[in-house]
């Protein structure tokens, strides 16, 4: 997009053991990491982190190669991190109760603007810029891989609509919004469930501490039960519905309440003859297709001589060595080992396949790095397959796409952990792009 001037930073830490928030607090984990309960709710496979981290493979095939990359121990520090309220309710509580002006675009509002079939068809016909093409290809891949056939009634303009509401406020102030009905409400963020003041081992801000973290009050709204897992019996009713309210917002009165401007629903299209039923739909497509501030190029235009061709060795007449299936957890050491095994004469070791186990040092989407490495080494003939996404007995018994993070929570997110392994310390950008993804 021609915006290499925009600074990008990520960093965690900045909170001492007693809960004191330092000035460099940043963003790998929620302020209170409650035994990784919030992370458990996010699938790690198709439809979850695997799809998002790779953007269903479209990112690798479409986006050009930028000049900036991750350098270990040289990244600037972010002063704050964006988390959904459900993922970090205590941090959301601190923000909403801090006294700063807050505008909330909740799921109740975004759920009024689903990706309708009419919008999808119109979007397919309006792709005059690279960014419009990339966004539509991404959306189409989500639709094509959607399970259940109810995409157009269950997939919404979540963050896009929230961004549109924010842009309209910047243009017009908080008196009138082009895209959403707005209303002031007295709300709060629920961080724990009643009864308050209990010590059942679920709340890391109080349990086994002589002094609560963040100087919180015993018996206060933060001192109740905190959900400890997807099947926490405290939070499951007889009808198997979640009765815990932690991680949600609520309309309240009295001293607990904060007056917040809330979007309640998406506005209808003012043009009655337009097939798009929401005002934001028309603006969204017009902005994406605006030739001003448009993308400079895509991958094919940046590298016009790039060809998506498989590179395979000629093994005819060669006596192949002992067959090996290499099981990788995709740590940096495993990538070094793969290079070594590929350099050993094929008459001694013949790598028949690579099995990727995304239960260790990297996310599943790092499989793209393996594809690129094999492409560089002229070994696109080696099949690569993803193994199990969870360790034995860690999959949730009901929602199989999620599971426990009992072991993976021990792996750091930043330096020396996932960030370094997922990027090969930033060196993965130097590998050629394989047509496999």
C-alpha positions as CSV (number, residue, x, y, z in Angstrom):
1,X,0.0,0.0,0.0
2,X,3.0,2.3,-0.2
3,X,3.0,2.8,3.6
4,X,6.3,1.5,4.8
5,X,6.4,4.6,7.0
6,X,3.9,3.1,9.4
7,X,5.6,1.8,12.5
8,X,4.8,-1.7,13.6
9,X,5.6,-3.1,17.1
10,X,4.8,-5.9,19.4
11,X,6.1,-6.8,22.8
12,X,5.0,-8.5,26.0
13,X,5.8,-8.0,29.6
14,X,5.8,-4.9,31.6
15,X,3.9,-6.3,34.7
16,X,5.7,-7.2,37.9
17,X,4.9,-10.2,40.0
18,X,2.8,-8.1,42.4
19,X,0.7,-6.7,39.5
20,X,2.3,-3.3,39.1
21,X,1.8,-2.2,35.5
22,X,5.0,-0.6,34.1
23,X,5.2,1.9,31.3
24,X,6.3,-0.6,28.7
25,X,3.4,-3.0,29.1
26,X,2.6,-4.6,25.8
27,X,0.8,-7.3,24.1
28,X,1.5,-11.0,24.0
29,X,-0.9,-12.1,26.8
30,X,-3.9,-10.7,28.6
31,X,-3.0,-8.6,31.7
32,X,-4.1,-11.6,33.8
33,X,-3.3,-14.9,32.1
34,X,-5.9,-17.1,33.8
35,X,-4.4,-20.5,33.0
36,X,-4.8,-19.9,29.3
37,X,-8.6,-20.2,29.5
38,X,-9.2,-17.5,27.0
39,X,-6.7,-19.0,24.5
40,X,-8.5,-22.3,24.7
41,X,-11.6,-20.9,23.0
42,X,-9.7,-20.1,19.8
43,X,-9.3,-23.1,17.4
44,X,-5.8,-23.7,16.2
45,X,-6.7,-25.6,13.0
46,X,-8.8,-24.8,9.8
47,X,-11.1,-21.9,10.7
48,X,-8.8,-20.8,13.5
49,X,-5.2,-19.8,13.8
50,X,-4.0,-21.9,10.8
51,X,-6.5,-20.1,8.5
52,X,-5.9,-16.7,10.0
53,X,-2.1,-16.8,10.2
54,X,-1.9,-17.9,6.5
55,X,-5.0,-16.1,5.4
56,X,-6.1,-19.4,3.8
57,X,-2.9,-19.4,1.7
58,X,-3.9,-16.2,-0.2
59,X,-1.4,-14.0,1.6
60,X,1.6,-16.0,0.2
61,X,0.2,-16.0,-3.3
62,X,-0.9,-12.4,-3.6
63,X,1.0,-9.9,-1.4
64,X,4.3,-8.5,-2.6
65,X,7.5,-8.8,-0.7
66,X,8.2,-5.9,1.6
67,X,11.6,-4.7,2.7
68,X,10.9,-4.6,6.4
69,X,11.0,-7.8,8.5
70,X,11.3,-9.0,12.1
71,X,14.7,-8.7,13.7
72,X,15.2,-10.4,17.1
73,X,15.8,-8.1,20.0
74,X,15.5,-5.0,17.8
75,X,11.8,-4.4,17.6
76,X,10.3,-1.3,19.2
77,X,8.0,-1.7,22.2
78,X,4.2,-1.2,21.9
79,X,2.6,0.7,24.7
80,X,-0.7,-1.2,24.5
81,X,-2.2,-4.2,22.8
82,X,-5.6,-4.7,21.3
83,X,-7.6,-7.6,22.7
84,X,-11.2,-8.4,22.5
85,X,-13.0,-7.9,25.7
86,X,-13.6,-11.6,26.1
87,X,-9.9,-12.4,25.7
88,X,-8.8,-9.8,28.3
89,X,-11.7,-8.7,30.4
90,X,-9.6,-7.2,33.2
91,X,-7.7,-5.0,30.8
92,X,-11.0,-3.9,29.2
93,X,-12.4,-3.0,32.6
94,X,-9.4,-0.8,33.3
95,X,-9.8,1.0,30.0
96,X,-13.6,1.6,30.3
97,X,-13.3,2.7,33.9
98,X,-10.3,4.9,33.3
99,X,-12.3,8.0,32.5
100,X,-11.3,8.3,28.9
101,X,-14.1,8.6,26.3
102,X,-15.0,5.1,25.0
103,X,-17.1,4.1,22.0
104,X,-18.2,0.4,22.0
105,X,-19.2,-1.5,18.9
106,X,-20.4,-4.8,20.4
107,X,-21.4,-8.1,18.8
108,X,-25.0,-7.1,19.2
109,X,-24.3,-4.3,16.6
110,X,-22.0,-6.2,14.2
111,X,-24.5,-9.1,14.1
112,X,-26.9,-6.8,12.4
113,X,-24.7,-6.6,9.3
114,X,-24.0,-10.1,8.0
115,X,-22.2,-10.7,4.7
116,X,-25.3,-11.1,2.5
117,X,-25.4,-12.9,-0.8
118,X,-26.2,-9.6,-2.5
119,X,-23.2,-8.0,-1.0
120,X,-21.0,-10.9,-2.0
121,X,-22.2,-10.8,-5.6
122,X,-21.7,-7.0,-5.8
123,X,-18.2,-7.3,-4.3
124,X,-17.3,-9.9,-6.9
125,X,-18.2,-7.5,-9.6
126,X,-16.3,-4.5,-8.0
127,X,-12.5,-5.4,-7.9
128,X,-10.8,-2.5,-9.7
129,X,-7.8,-2.3,-7.2
130,X,-5.3,-4.8,-5.9
131,X,-6.6,-4.3,-2.3
132,X,-10.2,-5.0,-3.5
133,X,-9.0,-8.2,-5.2
134,X,-7.1,-9.4,-2.1
135,X,-10.0,-8.7,0.2
136,X,-12.5,-10.5,-2.1
137,X,-10.3,-13.5,-2.6
138,X,-9.9,-13.8,1.2
139,X,-13.7,-13.5,1.8
140,X,-14.4,-16.0,-1.0
141,X,-12.0,-18.5,0.6
142,X,-13.7,-18.1,3.9
143,X,-17.1,-18.7,2.3
144,X,-15.9,-21.7,0.2
145,X,-14.4,-23.4,3.3
146,X,-17.4,-22.6,5.6
147,X,-18.9,-25.6,7.3
148,X,-22.6,-25.9,7.4
149,X,-23.7,-23.9,4.4
150,X,-24.9,-20.9,6.4
151,X,-22.1,-18.5,5.7
152,X,-24.3,-15.6,4.6
153,X,-26.3,-15.6,7.8
154,X,-23.5,-16.3,10.2
155,X,-20.5,-14.3,9.0
156,X,-20.5,-10.6,9.8
157,X,-18.6,-7.4,9.1
158,X,-17.1,-7.5,12.6
159,X,-13.9,-5.4,12.6
160,X,-14.7,-3.7,9.3
161,X,-18.0,-2.3,10.5
162,X,-16.4,-1.2,13.8
163,X,-13.7,0.6,11.8
164,X,-16.4,2.3,9.6
165,X,-18.2,3.5,12.8
166,X,-14.9,4.9,14.1
167,X,-14.1,6.7,10.8
168,X,-17.6,8.2,10.7
169,X,-17.2,9.5,14.2
170,X,-13.9,11.1,13.3
171,X,-15.6,12.9,10.4
172,X,-18.8,13.9,12.2
173,X,-18.1,13.7,15.9
174,X,-20.4,11.7,18.2
175,X,-23.6,13.5,17.3
176,X,-24.3,11.6,14.1
177,X,-23.0,8.4,12.6
178,X,-23.4,7.4,9.0
179,X,-23.3,3.7,9.5
180,X,-24.7,2.9,12.9
181,X,-27.5,3.8,15.4
182,X,-25.7,5.1,18.5
183,X,-26.9,5.3,22.1
184,X,-25.4,6.2,25.4
185,X,-25.5,3.3,28.0
186,X,-24.3,2.7,31.5
187,X,-22.2,-0.4,31.3
188,X,-19.3,-2.3,32.9
189,X,-17.1,-5.3,32.1
190,X,-17.6,-8.4,34.1
191,X,-14.3,-9.9,35.1
192,X,-15.4,-12.6,37.6
193,X,-18.6,-14.3,38.7
194,X,-20.4,-14.1,42.1
195,X,-20.1,-15.0,44.9
196,X,-17.3,-12.5,45.3
197,X,-14.5,-13.1,47.8
198,X,-14.3,-16.9,47.4
199,X,-11.0,-18.6,47.2
200,X,-11.5,-21.7,45.0
201,X,-8.2,-21.6,43.1
202,X,-9.6,-20.0,40.0
203,X,-8.6,-16.4,40.4
204,X,-4.9,-15.6,40.0
205,X,-5.4,-12.1,41.3
206,X,-6.3,-13.3,44.8
207,X,-5.7,-17.0,45.4
208,X,-2.7,-17.8,47.6
209,X,-1.7,-14.1,47.7
210,X,-1.4,-12.2,51.0
211,X,-1.9,-9.0,49.0
212,X,-4.1,-9.1,45.9
213,X,-2.5,-8.0,42.6
214,X,-3.2,-4.5,41.3
215,X,-4.1,-3.5,44.8
216,X,-7.6,-4.9,44.3
217,X,-10.1,-5.2,47.1
218,X,-11.0,-8.5,48.7
219,X,-14.7,-9.1,48.2
220,X,-14.8,-6.7,45.2
221,X,-16.1,-7.3,41.7
222,X,-12.8,-8.8,40.6
223,X,-12.6,-11.3,43.4
224,X,-15.1,-13.9,42.3
225,X,-14.8,-17.2,40.3
226,X,-12.9,-17.0,37.0
227,X,-13.7,-19.7,34.4
228,X,-10.9,-22.2,34.4
229,X,-11.6,-24.1,31.2
230,X,-14.1,-24.9,28.5
231,X,-15.8,-27.5,30.7
232,X,-15.5,-25.7,34.1
233,X,-18.4,-27.2,36.1
234,X,-18.9,-24.0,38.0
235,X,-19.9,-22.3,34.7
236,X,-21.9,-25.1,33.1
237,X,-25.6,-25.4,33.7
238,X,-27.8,-28.5,33.5
239,X,-28.7,-27.5,29.9
240,X,-25.0,-27.3,29.0
241,X,-25.2,-23.6,28.5
242,X,-22.5,-21.2,29.8
243,X,-23.8,-19.4,33.0
244,X,-20.6,-17.6,33.8
245,X,-20.6,-13.9,32.7
246,X,-16.9,-13.2,32.9
247,X,-15.5,-11.6,29.7
248,X,-18.8,-9.9,28.8
249,X,-20.2,-6.4,29.1
250,X,-23.4,-5.7,31.0
251,X,-25.8,-2.7,31.4
252,X,-25.7,-1.7,35.1
253,X,-26.7,1.2,37.3
254,X,-25.0,2.9,40.3
255,X,-21.4,3.3,41.1
256,X,-20.4,0.3,39.0
257,X,-21.6,2.0,35.8
258,X,-19.7,4.0,33.2
259,X,-21.4,6.0,30.6
260,X,-20.3,4.8,27.2
261,X,-21.4,5.5,23.6
262,X,-22.6,2.2,22.1
263,X,-23.4,1.2,18.5
264,X,-26.7,-0.7,18.6
265,X,-27.3,-1.7,15.0
266,X,-26.2,-1.0,11.4
267,X,-28.2,1.6,9.5
268,X,-30.1,0.7,6.4
269,X,-29.1,1.9,3.0
270,X,-30.5,5.3,2.2
271,X,-30.7,4.5,-1.5
272,X,-33.8,2.3,-1.7
273,X,-32.8,1.2,-5.3
274,X,-29.4,-0.1,-4.2
275,X,-29.3,-4.0,-3.8
276,X,-27.1,-3.5,-0.8
277,X,-29.3,-3.3,2.3
278,X,-26.8,-1.5,4.6
279,X,-25.3,1.9,4.3
280,X,-21.8,0.7,5.3
281,X,-21.8,-1.9,2.5
282,X,-21.8,0.8,-0.2
283,X,-19.1,2.9,1.5
284,X,-16.9,-0.2,2.1
285,X,-16.8,-1.1,-1.6
286,X,-16.4,2.4,-2.8
287,X,-13.4,3.0,-0.5
288,X,-11.7,-0.3,-1.5
289,X,-12.1,0.5,-5.2
290,X,-11.0,4.1,-4.8
291,X,-8.0,4.6,-7.1
292,X,-6.5,7.1,-4.7
293,X,-4.1,5.6,-2.1
294,X,-4.3,2.3,-4.0
295,X,-1.8,-0.5,-3.7
296,X,1.3,-0.1,-5.8
297,X,1.5,-3.7,-7.0
298,X,0.9,-7.3,-6.1
299,X,3.3,-10.3,-6.2
300,X,3.0,-10.9,-9.9
301,X,3.6,-7.3,-10.8
302,X,6.5,-7.0,-8.4
303,X,8.2,-10.1,-9.8
304,X,6.9,-10.4,-13.4
305,X,9.3,-13.3,-14.1
306,X,8.1,-15.3,-11.1
307,X,6.6,-18.7,-12.1
308,X,4.7,-21.0,-9.8
309,X,6.5,-24.2,-10.9
310,X,7.3,-27.2,-8.8
311,X,11.0,-28.1,-8.5
312,X,11.7,-31.8,-8.2
313,X,14.9,-33.9,-8.6
314,X,15.4,-36.6,-11.3
315,X,15.7,-39.8,-9.3
316,X,15.7,-42.2,-12.2
317,X,18.5,-44.8,-12.1
318,X,19.5,-43.8,-8.5
319,X,19.5,-46.3,-5.7
320,X,17.6,-44.6,-2.9
321,X,18.7,-45.0,0.7
322,X,16.8,-45.8,3.9
323,X,13.3,-44.3,3.8
324,X,12.6,-41.7,6.5
325,X,9.5,-39.8,7.7
326,X,10.7,-36.7,9.5
327,X,8.4,-35.6,12.3
328,X,8.9,-31.8,12.9
329,X,7.6,-29.6,15.7
330,X,8.9,-26.7,13.5
331,X,11.4,-25.3,16.0
332,X,14.4,-23.5,14.7
333,X,16.5,-26.6,15.5
334,X,14.2,-28.8,13.4
335,X,14.7,-26.5,10.4
336,X,18.4,-26.8,10.7
337,X,18.0,-30.6,10.9
338,X,15.9,-30.6,7.8
339,X,18.6,-28.8,5.9
340,X,21.1,-31.3,7.1
341,X,19.0,-34.3,6.1
342,X,18.4,-32.8,2.7
343,X,22.1,-32.4,2.2
344,X,22.9,-36.0,3.1
345,X,23.2,-38.0,-0.2
346,X,19.8,-39.5,-1.1
347,X,21.5,-42.8,-1.6
348,X,21.9,-42.9,2.2
349,X,18.7,-41.2,3.5
350,X,15.6,-40.8,1.4
351,X,13.1,-38.4,3.0
352,X,9.7,-39.9,2.0
353,X,7.5,-37.4,3.8
354,X,7.5,-34.7,6.5
355,X,4.9,-34.8,9.3
356,X,4.3,-31.5,11.0
357,X,3.2,-31.5,14.6
358,X,1.9,-28.0,15.5
359,X,1.8,-28.8,19.2
360,X,5.2,-27.4,20.1
361,X,7.3,-24.4,19.2
362,X,5.3,-22.9,16.3
363,X,1.8,-22.3,14.9
364,X,0.5,-24.6,12.2
365,X,0.7,-21.9,9.5
366,X,4.6,-22.2,9.8
367,X,4.1,-25.2,7.4
368,X,4.5,-22.6,4.7
369,X,8.1,-22.1,5.7
370,X,8.7,-25.8,5.2
371,X,7.2,-25.6,1.7
372,X,9.5,-22.7,0.9
373,X,12.6,-24.4,2.2
374,X,11.9,-27.6,0.2
375,X,11.3,-25.4,-2.9
376,X,14.7,-23.8,-2.5
377,X,16.3,-27.3,-2.1
378,X,14.6,-28.6,-5.3
379,X,12.5,-31.1,-3.3
380,X,8.9,-30.2,-4.0
381,X,8.4,-33.9,-4.4
382,X,8.4,-34.5,-0.6
383,X,4.8,-34.5,0.7
384,X,4.1,-32.5,3.9
385,X,1.2,-33.2,6.2
386,X,-0.1,-31.6,9.3
387,X,-0.3,-34.0,12.3
388,X,-2.5,-33.6,15.4
389,X,-3.2,-30.1,16.6
390,X,-3.3,-31.1,20.2
391,X,-1.4,-33.4,22.5
392,X,-3.0,-36.7,23.6
393,X,-6.0,-36.1,25.8
394,X,-5.9,-32.3,25.3
395,X,-8.8,-32.0,22.8
396,X,-12.0,-30.7,24.1
397,X,-14.5,-33.7,24.3
398,X,-17.4,-31.7,22.7
399,X,-15.8,-29.0,20.6
400,X,-13.1,-31.0,18.9
401,X,-11.6,-28.0,17.1
402,X,-10.5,-26.5,20.5
403,X,-8.5,-28.0,23.4
404,X,-6.4,-27.4,26.4
405,X,-3.1,-25.6,26.3
406,X,-1.6,-27.3,29.3
407,X,1.7,-27.8,27.5
408,X,1.9,-25.1,24.9
409,X,1.4,-22.4,27.5
410,X,5.0,-23.1,28.7
411,X,6.3,-21.9,25.3
412,X,7.1,-18.1,25.2
413,X,5.3,-16.0,22.7
414,X,8.1,-13.6,22.0
415,X,11.9,-13.9,21.7
416,X,13.1,-17.5,22.1
417,X,9.6,-18.8,21.5
418,X,6.8,-18.6,18.9
419,X,7.8,-15.3,17.3
420,X,11.3,-16.5,16.6
421,X,10.3,-20.0,15.4
422,X,7.4,-18.8,13.3
423,X,9.7,-16.4,11.4
424,X,13.0,-18.4,11.7
425,X,14.3,-15.3,13.5
426,X,13.2,-13.2,10.5
427,X,15.2,-15.3,8.0
428,X,12.1,-17.0,6.5
429,X,11.6,-13.9,4.4
430,X,14.7,-14.8,2.5
431,X,13.4,-18.1,1.3
432,X,11.8,-18.4,-2.2
433,X,8.0,-18.7,-2.4
434,X,6.8,-22.2,-3.1
435,X,3.7,-22.7,-5.2
436,X,2.6,-25.1,-2.4
437,X,0.8,-23.5,0.5
